């Protein structure tokens, strides 16, 4: 296999079908890349090409409900337990040798849960943008950690997580707003970070009071995609995936807090991670930046071998800081002799 091409493959079991991209030598050490919302496997193109060229066997699945992987109808099918099982089955199909797991956004949550429950599958884990929580990424975990200097409780009870609450209170309309103009929705979501926004109220904190992500218009304003983030052909593939499927299955990941908390609490050793963990923070990320607040505290307490590094971007670090992310991961791999 050429080290710089991304090969499309599909793996099916009786319970799920996963489409994935693969690059690099088949006999190289395995690096698994798990995307988040609202992404597909192609979000990892730059990192996969870089690490394939370094001799790694790189695999990036379309997660459950995304891209060309199976999408169940019931929103209850989008629990961490089921998604981790998808990844475990794919890992077994790929010979199951301990891998480096790299996750962004919700993919970071999956990677953290996988290595907490099945540490034998990993030599180390890279969590990008979303830190690790032993009690999992859920409203009841996040809201006590909100920076009340930015989000006074009487004005913003859920802080920057108001949009997450809105999925749980107005799911059908939240999805309909995103589906109304899928190209504009995706273009509006994928924007680069602005350092001037740090310390200011995020737009995601005002979804409920606006009556939806896009307010009374209930659709994204016309907008062109930022081609510095997504290459043209990759954005076209992203858009096609959402044109075909809509946003419902991807947004369903936000609806299973109770099941996800129960699953997280079954992890051995209280979810403590003893293997090497790298967290990559986005300096301009209004949602998940762990600088100057308490959001990273549970991760610091739960990880025995934690490295934290920051990049000059907001939330979409695999796209905003393509080469910087490669350097950050590579430096950590070398420092840990992984």
N, C-alpha and C positions, 0 to 999 in steps of 0.2 A: 504493500500500500504506500502510495506517495505520502510523504510526511506533511505536505502542505495542502492537501485536498481534504474536504469534508465529505465523507461518504455517508449516505442516508441508509439507515437500516431499521427494521421493525422486529420486535420481539414480542411474542404472545404467550400467555399462559391462560388456563381456563378462567382466571379471575380478571385479567387486564391485558391490554395491548399497549406497548410503549414504542413510539418512534424515537430514534436517537441518531445523532450525528457522531461520527467516529473519525479520528485523525491520528496519525503517528504510527510508529511500529507496533505491531500486535504483541511483540514480546517485551515492549517497554513497560516500565512501572506505570500502574494505572492511576489516572487522575480523572475524577468524576466531577462534572460541572452541573450544578442544579440552579435553574433560573427561578425568578419570582414573578410577581404581578406587574404589569400585564405583558409578559415576555414570551419568547420561544427560545429553543436551543440556540438559534443563530446569534443571540445576544453575546455569546461567548466566542464568536469567530476570532477576534484578535488574540485572545488568550490561548485558544486551542491551537491556532497556527504557530504561536510563539513556543508553546511547550512541546508541541509535536516536533518542531525543529530541534528541540533540545533532547529528543529521544523519548518523550513520554507518550504513552498510549492514552489519548484524550477521548473522553466520551461525554456527550451532553444530551440528555433526554429532553423531549418535550414532556413536561410534567402532566399528571392526570388533569384532564379537562382542557389541555392546551394543544395547539398545533395539530399534528397528525396522530397524537395519542388518543386513546379512548376517552370519552366524556360521558359519564353516567348521568342519568336524568335527575335522580334524587340528590338534593343538596347534602344529604347525610352521608353521601359517598365520598365527600371531600375532607375527611378527617386526617390528621397527622398519622394515625396508626395505619390507615389504608395506604397513604402515600409513601410512608416509610417501607411498607411491605412491597409496594411497586419497585422501589429502589433496591431492596434486598434481593428480590427475584432477578432484577436486571443484573445486579452485581454477581449473583451466583452464575447466571448465564455467561458472564464475562470471566469466569473461573474463580471469582470470589476471593482472590488474594487481597490482603490488606491494602487499601487505596488511600490516596489523598482525596478528601472530599472538599469541594469548593462550592459554597452556596451564596447566592445574593437574594436579599429581600426575603420572601417566603421560602426560597430555596435555602437560605441560611437557617431558617427554622427547621426545615426537613433535615439538613445536614447535622445540626445540633442534636435533634431527637434521635437520629439514626445512630450516631456515635455514642449517645447516652445509653440507648437500649442494647446496642450490639457493637460494643467497642472493638471486638475482634475483627470487624470489617475495615478498620481504619488504622493508618499510621500517624495521621494528623488531619486537622480540619481547619479550613479557612472560611471565616464568616465575614461577609461583606455587607456593610450598611446596617443590618439588623443584628444586634448583639444577642448572645445566648441568655435564655431564662430557664432555670431548672423547672419552673412551673409553667413553662411554655409562653409563647407570644399570644396573649389573650387580654381582653379589656381589663379584667380584674388584676392582672399582673402589671399592666402598663400604667393605669390611671394613678395609682399611688406614687409613681415615679415622675409624674408631670412636674415641670418647672413652673411653680406657681408665681414666680416673679414675672413670667411672660403670660401665663394663663391663670388669672385669679379664679378661684373655684366658683365664685358667685356668677361670673360671666362665662367661663369656659369649664364646666364641670368635668368634661372629658378631655380637656386640653387639645393637643394636636390630633387626638384619636377620635374626634367627633365624627369624621367620615366613616370610621370603623363602626361606631354606634349606629350611624345612619344605614349601613348595610343591614344591620340586625333589626331596625325598626321600619325601614322603607325599602326592602330588597327589590321588589318588582320595579318600582319607579327608579331606583338607583341604576339598575341594569338598563332600563328603557332609555334613560338619559344618555348613557354611554353608547348604546346601540343606535341612537338616532342619527349620528353621523360618525361612523367608526373611524374614518380617516382623520377627521378633525379631533376626535377624542384622543386617539393615539398621538397625534402631533402635539396636542396641548399637554399631554402627560409627560412626554419626553422633552424636557427643556433643561438646559444647563443651569447650574447653580449660580447664585449671585451672592457674593460675600456680604453685601449690604443688607441681606435679609436675615442674617443671624441675629437672634434676640428679638425678632419681630414675630407677630402672630402669623402662623401658616394659614394658607387658604383652606387647608383640610380641616382646620378648627372651626370653620364657619359654614359647613355644608348644611347642617340642620336649620340654622337660622335663615339661610338663603333658599331653603326648600329644595336643595339638591346641589350637586357639584357645580352645575352650570346655571344655577338660579332659575328665574321664572321662564327663561327661554327653553329649558330642559333639553338643550343640545349644545355641543361644543361650538364655540365661535369658529368661523372659517380660519384655518391656519395651515401653513406649510410645515412639513416636518423639518427638523434641524438635521441636515445631512452630515454635519460634523459628528453626530452621534451614530446614526444608522446609515450605512452605505445604501445607495438607492435600491439595489436589488434586494437587500436584506429587509429594508422597510416595506418593500412591495410584498415580500413573503410574509412578514408580520401582519400586514394589513389583510392579505388574502386569508390568513388563518382566522382572523377575527371577523372578516366578512362572512366566512362560511359558518362559523360557530357562534358568533356573538360573545358577549361578556359574561353571560350567566354562569357558566361552569367555573370560570376563573374567579369570579367574585364569590362563589359559594365557599371558597376557602375561608372566608371571614365568618362563617355561620356556625362553626362547630366548637366554640370555646369550651363548653362543659366536657365534651368527649375528649378534647385535646388535653385539658388539664388532668382529667382522670388517667389518660394514657401517660402523660409526662410523670405523674406521681408513681407510676409503676416501674420507672427506671431504677436500676440498681444504684445503691449508694446515694440516694436522694438526687439523682441526676448530676452528680459531681463528675466532671471530666478530668481524667488524669493524663490523657494523651496531649501532645502539643497542640495548642490552639492559636491561630492568628486571627485577630479582629482588625479589619480595615475600615476605618472611620472616614466618612465624608465631612470635611471641615465646614462645608456650606449646606449640609443636609438639615433642613428645618425639622424634619420628622425624627430622625434617628441619631443625630450627632450626640456623642456621649461626653463631649467636653463641657465642663462647667455645670453639669447637672447630675442627677442620680441614675440616669437610664442604664449606665454600664455597671452599676454596683452589683447586681445579682451575678453577672458574668464574672466580675473580678473575684467574687467570693466562691464561685463554683468551679473555677478552672485552676488546676494545680500548676499548669505550665502555659501561661497566657502571655502572648506578645500583642501589643497594640501599636498600630501605625496609622497615620492619617494621610489622606490625599486631598489635593486642592480641587475638590468637586463636591457636588451635592449628592443626590441619591443614586444616580445612574452610573456608578463608578466603572462598571465593565465597558461602558460606552464613552463616558466623559474623560476617563483617564486610562485609555486602552493600554499604552505601554507602561505607564506608571504602576498600574496594577500588576502587570507581569513582573516588573522589577521588585515590587513589594513582596510578592509571593515567592519569587526566586531567591531573594535575599534570606527570607525566613527558612525556606527549604534547606539552603546551604548552612545557615546558622544552627539548625536542628539536625543536620546530617541526614535529612530525609530523601 
